[in-house]
């Protein structure tokens, strides 16, 4: 799974306090019109739809991934997006055929995560609002999203010295950001809800103090190809210092 950075993220390596993010992002962009800065939102993206071809991702007619097609399992860190009613279009990168088109409303200075989920035959988009609050000292925050269409309801267990459980999330179900003890190495495990039956695991995940993270389950329980087996993804939404 790759984390892809736009030209914007290449000059911004860390997400800090939300107010400071805006200042740093502005300094990374070349604004050819010094008299008008249009209102923007901040959007991240996860490609978790199985069997999709390489994708081009557009907001209205603006191509987001100008550097390379999006592959299954890729995600993009926050980028600036114009506010208002926007249409997310996902096209086959090679044939140009449209695979999904969905609308969403983006508000100024609000952070969002957009997930492409389900299978190529039935793609679905899920948009979540990201509440990027600074965790308490010595803590991190995590959110869990179930993006597997056939795994049923699942529990996430984040295991270190203590175990934190996010319980009973069905397909497209998600938690808010919850607090966990930071530092050390976590072993993540997703189980069938209410059981100890493991569906996917990911070892040695570092959850840093001041970090805000999204964890997701993707893939298929009843997969016919190894590439589509259930797996766990993690991305950093913010780091506060």
Beta strands, then each sheet from edge to edge (+ up, - down):
strand 1: 3-4
strand 2: 40-47
strand 3: 55-59
strand 4: 62-63
strand 5: 75-82
strand 6: 84-92
strand 7: 98-106
strand 8: 111-117
strand 9: 124-130
strand 10: 139-146
strand 11: 154-159
strand 12: 163-169
strand 13: 178-181
strand 14: 185-192
strand 15: 198-206
strand 16: 211-218
strand 17: 231-239
sheet 1: 1+ 5+ 2- 8- 9+
sheet 2: 4+ 3- 6+ 7-
sheet 3: 13+ 10- 16- 17+
sheet 4: 12+ 11- 14+ 15-
end
